[in-house]
Every structure is written in C-alpha cells, then in structure tokens.
Amino acid sequence: MTPAIELAGIDKSFGAVHANRSVDLAVMPGSIHGIVGENGAGKSTLMSILYGFYEADAGEIRIGGKPVSIRSPADAIGHGIGMVHQHFMLVEPLTVLENVMLGAEGGALLKGGAGKARAELTRLSEAYGLAIDPDAVVGDLSVGLQQRVEILKALYRGAEILILDEPTAVLTPPEADALFALLAQLKAQGRTVIFITHKLREIMAITDRVSVMRRGEMVATLPTADTSPPALAELMVGRRVLLRVEKAPRAPGPPVLEAVGLDVVDAHGVKRLSDVSLTVHAGEIVGIAGVAGNGQSELLEVLAGLVQPSRGAIKVGGDLLPPHRRHPARLRELGLLHVPEDRLRMGLVPSFPAFESAALGFTGDPAFARKAPLGALFDRDAMVGHARALMDGFDVRPPDPWLRSSKFSGGNQQKLVLAREIERRPKVLLVGQPTRGVDIGAIEFIHRRLIALRDAGVGILLVSVELDEIMGLSDRILAMCGGRITGERRADATDAQDLGLLMGGVSEAA
C-alpha cells in the first residue's frame, strides 16, 4: 500500500538549532499515526514543514507516492492536509461560521458564500457529531468547543489528512474522550490522522503505529501493539524513565496557608466559589481534584492575589491578611509564589526574550540593578546570567536566554516558568497544571522537584486535571465540584472511582 504521506530526509535548522536531522516518516492511509518525543525533539517543526509553515532545508515530501512542493499552508490545504495546532488559530471576536469561512469565503459576495458555508457546516456537524452553533462567538466557547471549530475548519477545506498537535493538552477528560471517538470515526471513513502527543496512554489507546523522535532525529517507528509505555518512554528519553511518583511519608508541619469561607462572584454575577475552606501545612502537598471549570482556577487566582474574594479570610504563615496585603507582590514578599495554569497568558510574555520572562515578578531584585549603568533600569547581563542558570538547572531547550519566549515549545515554556518560581525558595507554592503539554522525561523531572520542595518543608497547593498526577503527588486530596469542596481524602486511602464520585458532586454530606 502506498503511504498517504512520506517525508524523506527532512532537514531543518534555525541558526545553531538543528531541529530536524534527515527525518524519514511514512504514514499509511486510513490510519492514526502517533508521533511522540520530548519537548524540543522536533515533532512540531516536522509537522510545520508538512503544513507549509516552514520550508525544509533539505528533503522531499510525497503525497500518495508523488513528490509535492509545500511552501505555504495554502499549498498544504490544496493537497488535502489540515492541521489543528496546540494553540488554536481562531479569531475570538468572530463567530464560528466566520472563522470557518476565513480564507475560503467563496468569492467577493460574502452572502452567497456564507449560505453555502452554513449548509456545509451543518452537514459536517451532523455527520461527525460536532454539534455547534454557527452563530456563536468563538471567544465565548469552551476550549473543547473551540477545538471542534478548528477540526470543522479543516474538514470544510476538504482535509483527507489531519494533523493534531498536542490536541488533549487543554481538554478535560470527557472532552478528550469525545475527540478520540471523532478520530476513530474519521479513520473508519478512510481519513488519515497524525497525532502528536506526550501522553503515552493516549498513544496506546488510539494509534495504529507510533514514531519516536529524539533530539531532532527519528529513532523508531513500530506498530503500537508491539510496544508499551515504558518502552516508548525509554526511546523518547534515551534512558529508563520512572512512570510513577516515589515519595517517602512526611509529617506535616504548622499551617502555612489557610482559607476560610471563600466566596467569589465574577463580573457577570455568577458565583464561582462558595464557602471554600482549606489548610496547607508546611511539608505537604494538597491536591485539588476536579473537572476543569469547577472553581479550581478561581481558587488559585484568589489565593495568588489576582482576584479579591467577595467573602472570606486568608492566612499566610499564620497571619491574617487584610485586603490591601492580598496583592501578588505582597504575597511574594511573604514567600507565597504562583505557577499559573495558563503559561502563555499569565506565566510569561510571549514577545519577551526568555531572560525577561525569567525575571517576571522579581524585577525588584537588587541583583538585577546592582551593576546597571546610569539611566538603565536593569542589569541586562545579570538577568541573562540568571536565565541561563535557570535553563541549565531545568534543562530548558534550547538554552538560549535571548530567544523569544514564544519560540520555545510549550513544555520548555512550562519549565522556564516553574524554574523561575521554584528557585526563589518559596514557603508556599501554588501550582496550576504543572505538566500540561510537557513530555514524559520532563514530567518525571518536575515531579521530583515538587517532591523535593515538599520534603524541604514547602507547603504546596496543586491543581491538575490529570487525576494520576493528583493521586501520585498529593498527601491529601480535596475534591471540587461547582465551586465547592465536596470531600477530602488521604492520597493513600482513596482511588479514582471514589474521587470521581466526589468530583461529580456526590459529596460526603449528601
């Protein structure tokens, strides 16, 4: 059988960074082909070449056995290739229909094109179970629905080959299950799917074949049925990887963070938190388990000083904080630091070089101003040296403090944000989605760093949609549903089914 896609000898460099090294890949038609690798292994670069965002320095692309030239996304679309990026390419103020039509308006008279587009969008939505209001404003949709819009855009343009880059990184478990059902349906209809992910369970569950990349090279391609998560992890990293969290029992110390009766009402008058109380002790990790959208994000924002509660009290280190001290800068002075859930919107500035993002929140550090010349605000050399040390300590790739923050892969952006907060020796650390979009080797590294912080006496409040991560890292687990705490468990005295009931609103008081 002739492969649907063949990449032969693909080579690509960005300055000193050799992103792809003579990569070969063959993807069979009507299959789901997984591509795994560490952050910075070259997966996204390879797919960006296939989709026409980049042009290879060397190599050949073949579709259906025939060499083709792909120099732009328009070329790729013309050859039946669609791509759903990890960070969606949607215009949020526009409607679903307008986003789907962008670039495919059907002529200067938009009215006729809109009518045809609406009819085709309705047909595709019904055919694939992607029910969505064509007149809904994209910015008002959930992440899962926005991803549906991206897939509908690709199908509307006639994609027979669909590339998905880390498609579940921002999805809830039910949304991910719905996506997998859709991919199985696309495969059954003869379409070809290339699935890029770092989640090995997903690879094992839905792919037919899997290719492994490491440091820009393709190191293996094999049938998924002939491999296992440990074997794939070792191929990805080049060494054995511990797929479980190892931690010794700890006796927690005094309370370092307390919240009593927190209520939060948003700008639309909707109550997001209701009577939330919790305590985090020194030397323990308290995990918050819940389906995304049930108040975990608002809880982190309140405790980090980004949002003021409408009711309730907060203590840090035993001291009751009046409202004027619930400011992120004041909380940092007290040793409460925050790794936000959304690294791009809250963790760094994409247009800044990495050394500036690595100093965000700490620009008042005397080390950054000590040697500054007259009239300068910061000592740039000191900031660059600081960023380089963080990159070395957390294996951020490429280790270039001058590279724009947006140019790093999602996992390396995450490591940079974590390094910035962890290396400041917090007393309390709020962590949101610490391993979202992070590869298996980096997950192991991040978990070890969090356990080391806990063992050093830091109190950690952890929010993650990955239930295995919550259960593996936490000493105690609080379940949330609808903005309330529905129950508490010791991590060694619960299971996924028990937590799932609490996350679904079946509280202990019910």
LUMVEXDO-369261 format. One record per residue (C-alpha): x, y, z; residue in three letters. Coordinates in steps of 0.02 Angstrom, whole numbers, plus 50000, padded with zeros to 5 digits. Example, Ala and Ser with C-alpha at 12.3 -4.5 7.8 and 13.67 -1.06 7.14 Angstrom:
// residues 2
506154977550390ALA;506844994750357SER;
This chain:
// residues 510
500005000050000MET;500665017149953THR;500875028650105PRO;499695043450118ALA;501175054150173ILE;503035051450155GLU;504385062850222LEU;506125058350159ALA;507735065750227GLY;506895081250301ILE;508205092950375ASP;507885109750457LYS;508965121650560SER;508575138050646PHE;510265146250666GLY;511275135050781ALA;509745124450825VAL;509645108650716HIS;507785104950737ALA;507605090550612ASN;509035079150560ARG;508695069450399SER;506995063350460VAL;506065049450369ASP;504225045950403LEU;502885035650314ALA;501055036750365VAL;499825024050293MET;498115029450229PRO;496605026850340GLY;497675025350498SER;498015035150658ILE;499895037550669HIS;500625043950833GLY;502195054450849ILE;502995055851021VAL;504575063851087GLY;505245075551218GLU;504885094151209ASN;506055101151080GLY;506285084250994ALA;505715091750828GLY;503935084950815LYS;503055101550790SER;504415107750672THR;504195092350564LEU;502315094550556MET;502505113250522SER;503565108650370ILE;502225096550312LEU;500905110150334TYR;501945123550247GLY;502345134950394PHE;504195131250368TYR;505145125650215GLU;506395111550239ALA;508235114850208ASP;508335097650126ALA;507215082650093GLY;505635078250000GLU;503775077050037ILE;502705064149945ARG;500815062749948ILE;500105046649879GLY;501835042149816GLY;502055058249714LYS;503315071949760PRO;502475088449802VAL;503045106049844SER;502265113350001ILE;502825131050034ARG;501305137850124SER;499765131850220PRO;498765135650061ALA;499835122849969ASP;499535110150109ALA;497655113150107ILE;497685111149918GLY;498445093849942HIS;497105088950069GLY;498105092050228ILE;497325100650379GLY;498125104950546MET;497445108550720VAL;498765117450820HIS;499065115951007GLN;498675134551023HIS;497145137450915PHE;497215148750762MET;495495156650788LEU;494895174650788VAL;493945175450952GLU;492795190450915PRO;492125181850758LEU;490765168650751THR;491025150150717VAL;490405152250539LEU;491535167250507GLU;493055157850572ASN;492675142850463VAL;492495153950310MET;494095163950337LEU;495215161150186GLY;493845151250099ALA;492505164650077GLU;491915158249908GLY;492075174749814GLY;491855193349839ALA;489985192049875LEU;490055185050052LEU;488175182450066LYS;488145168149941GLY;489725160650012GLY;489025161750189ALA;487455152350139GLY;488455138150062LYS;489655137950210ALA;488215137050334ARG;487445122350242ALA;489105113050232GLU;489495116850414LEU;487805109750465THR;488125094150360ARG;489855091350437LEU;489215094550613SER;487855081450592GLU;488975068950503ALA;490305069050640TYR;489285073150794GLY;490125090150811LEU;488575099750862ALA;488975118250875ILE;488045134550848ASP;488735142750689PRO;488245159850755ASP;489105157850924ALA;490565169750957VAL;492145159150968VAL;492825168851117GLY;491295163451218ASP;491575144851185LEU;492445132351297SER;494145125851245VAL;493385109351190GLY;492125118051077LEU;493485129251005GLN;494435113550957GLN;492865107350868ARG;492885123450766VAL;494695120250716GLU;494275102450660ILE;492735108550565LEU;493825121550478LYS;494995107850417ALA;493565096450361LEU;492695111050275TYR;494265113550171ARG;494235095350118GLY;495605088350230ALA;495935069850199GLU;497485070450310ILE;497265078650481LEU;498725083650593ILE;498345086450777LEU;499725094250884ASP;499515090051070GLU;497615090151048PRO;497185084851227THR;498365096651318ALA;496945108651359VAL;495475096651361LEU;494515089351507THR;494405070251512PRO;492625069951440PRO;493165081751300GLU;494665070551263ALA;493525055251254ASP;492405064351130ALA;493925068751024LEU;494515050551021PHE;492785044850964ALA;492875057650823LEU;494605051850769LEU;494005033850764ALA;492565039450653GLN;493735048950536LEU;494845033550523LYS;493345022450485ALA;492915033950340GLN;494655032250267GLY;495435048450327ARG;497215048550393THR;497655056050562VAL;499365061150628ILE;499255062750816PHE;500635071850911ILE;500595069551100THR;501675066651252HIS;500345055951338LYS;500845037851314LEU;499165030951370ARG;498345040251227GLU;499595033251103ILE;499235015551163MET;497355018451160ALA;497035025750988ILE;498525024250869THR;498945010550744ASP;500795014750728ARG;501935026250826VAL;503535035450781SER;504765041550912VAL;505855057050892MET;507345061750999ARG;508405077450979ARG;507825080550802GLY;508025062650739GLU;506785048850705MET;507375034450815VAL;505975021650791ALA;504335017950704THR;503355002550755LEU;501594995450772PRO;500795001750931THR;500274983950977ALA;502114978950982ASP;502664991751112THR;502234998251287SER;502295014651384PRO;503955010351471PRO;504755005551305ALA;504145021451219LEU;504735032051366ALA;506475024551355GLU;506545027651167LEU;505995045751193MET;507235049951329VAL;508665038051293GLY;508605030451467ARG;507385021551582ARG;506035033051648VAL;505095031051810LEU;503245031851765LEU;502655032951945ARG;502975045552083VAL;504075039652225GLU;503955048952389LYS;504265044952571ALA;502945048152705PRO;503055065352783ARG;502455072552947ALA;501715089552901PRO;502215104953000GLY;501195120153051PRO;499925128252934PRO;500715139652804VAL;499135143752705LEU;497345144352767GLU;495735149552681ALA;494085151152773VAL;492375153052692GLY;492945160052524LEU;491615166052404ASP;491995172952230VAL;490725181152115VAL;491285185151938ASP;490935200751834ALA;489305193051770HIS;488655189851945GLY;488985171151937VAL;489605163052097LYS;491215153752057ARG;491755148952234LEU;490575145252377SER;491145143752559ASP;492825136052517VAL;493945132352666SER;495625123352664LEU;497285122052753THR;499005118152682VAL;500385113452805HIS;502245115052787ALA;502985099552706GLY;501415093052620GLU;500605093252450ILE;498735096152447VAL;497965091652279GLY;496345098952210ILE;495425085952105ALA;494025091151990GLY;493445092651811VAL;494055109051736ALA;492855123451762GLY;492285119051937ASN;493145132952032GLY;494955127052037GLN;495585141351928SER;494655154352032GLU;495335146752192LEU;497135148552130LEU;496815166352073GLU;496075171452241VAL;497485163652341LEU;498785171552225ALA;498025188952250GLY;497435190752070LEU;495585191152120VAL;494815197552280GLN;493515186452365PRO;491795193452399SER;491855184952569ARG;493085175052673GLY;494795175952754ALA;496555170852701ILE;498055167552814LYS;499865165352759VAL;501095159152888GLY;499765161153022GLY;499505179652986ASP;497775185552934LEU;497935195852776LEU;496875211552757PRO;496315215552579PRO;497725227952545HIS;499005214252577ARG;498175201852458ARG;499175208252311HIS;500355196752212PRO;501875207452252ALA;501475207552440ARG;501145188852439LEU;502815185852353ARG;503655195452494GLU;502825183252615LEU;503505168452518GLY;501915163552426LEU;502325160352243LEU;501215155152098HIS;501415144451942VAL;499865149151841PRO;498825136851742GLU;498985146551579ASP;500825149551546ARG;500545159751388LEU;499285172051459ARG;499885173151639MET;501585164651656GLY;502655173951530LEU;502585187151393VAL;502735178151225PRO;503585192951139SER;504905194851277PHE;506595186251265PRO;506735171751387ALA;507865181451507PHE;506485194451533GLU;505125181351558SER;506275172751682ALA;506295188551788ALA;504435192551786LEU;503815196051961GLY;505585198152027PHE;506185213551934THR;506415222252101GLY;507815210052145ASP;509375220452187PRO;510415208052087ALA;509585214351928PHE;510015232651963ALA;511675231752057ARG;512825234551907LYS;511635243851793ALA;512375259151705PRO;511705276451738LEU;509945278351671GLY;509655259651647ALA;508255251051742LEU;509015233551744PHE;510685225051731ASP;510385215051573ARG;511945204451594ASP;511365199251768ALA;509635194751701MET;510385184651558VAL;511535175451679GLY;510065171851794HIS;509035164851649ALA;510495154151590ARG;510665146551764ALA;508795142551769LEU;508895134751597MET;510375123951646ASP;509525118351807GLY;507875113851722PHE;508535107751554ASP;507625121051454VAL;507945118351268ARG;508685127351177PRO;509665135251322PRO;509615152451241ASP;509125166951357PRO;508945178451206TRP;507685167751113LEU;505925174951111ARG;504805166251238SER;503535161751104SER;504865151851007LYS;505055138551141PHE;503975123051139SER;502545122751264GLY;503465110751379GLY;505035121451382ASN;503995136951417GLN;503245127551565GLN;504965122551631LYS;505535140751621LEU;504035146751723VAL;504255132851852LEU;506105136451866ALA;505765154951897ARG;504595151452042GLU;505405136052120ILE;507165143352126GLU;506535157752234ARG;506345145652381ARG;504515148452420PRO;503665144652585LYS;502025141452495VAL;501895136652311LEU;500275137152213LEU;500445126152059VAL;499175125251918GLY;499335111351788GLN;501215108951815PRO;501455096251674THR;500195102351544ARG;500975099651372GLY;502585092651450VAL;503475076951390ASP;503735061251492ILE;505535064851541GLY;505115082551595ALA;503605076251693ILE;504735064751792GLU;505935079451824PHE;504545091451878ILE;503765078551994HIS;505445075652078ARG;505695094352103ARG;503975096352182LEU;504285081652299ILE;505995089052345ALA;505145105552387LEU;503875096652494ARG;505255087052583ASP;506145103652615ALA;504625110052710GLY;503685119652574VAL;501795119052576GLY;501115115652401ILE;499345117652335LEU;499215107952172LEU;497855109452041VAL;497885097151895SER;496615089251778VAL;497735073751775GLU;496985062851911LEU;498505051251910ASP;499605066251945GLU;498505072052089ILE;498485054752166MET;500345051952140GLY;500985068552209LEU;499745073152345SER;499745069052529ASP;497945074952546ARG;496655077552409ILE;495175089552408LEU;493835086652275ALA;492905101352199MET;491275102252105CYS;490255117752063GLY;491405129252160GLY;491285119252322ARG;492395107152414ILE;491435090752407THR;492615079952509GLY;494365076552574GLU;495405060752563ARG;497135054752608ARG;498005050352446ALA;498445032952511ASP;496635029452560ALA;495665033052400THR;495525027952218ASP;494955035352053ALA;493175029152074GLN;492995036752247ASP;493715053352189LEU;492665052852031GLY;491075052452135LEU;491645067352237LEU;492155076652079MET;490425073152010GLY;489595081652158GLY;489185066352264VAL;489795074552424SER;490065066452592GLU;488645076752661ALA;487435070652526ALA;
